[in-house]
């Protein structure tokens, strides 16, 4: 698992969900980094069409998917984070 002193990092994150058959890929190989610069205000936006995974990535970062980690990849938010396992989800 990667460790970051501050900021947010998402590396190689994919998320498969299976509310029914067939399995749906909600995120595939997502990578980004948001530096925590406390001396200036920041506004970050995640934009895209309906169904592209915006809410899934925000829920993952916020921790709502803690019980359902990413299928693959790693994420870190201010030093806390999680890791996906290719055999999950």
Secondary structure, 3 states (H helix, E strand, C coil): CCCCCCCEEEEEEEEEECCCCCCEEEEEEEEEEECCCCCCCCCCCCCCCCCCCHHHHHHHHHCCCCCCCCCEEEEEECCEEEECCCCCC
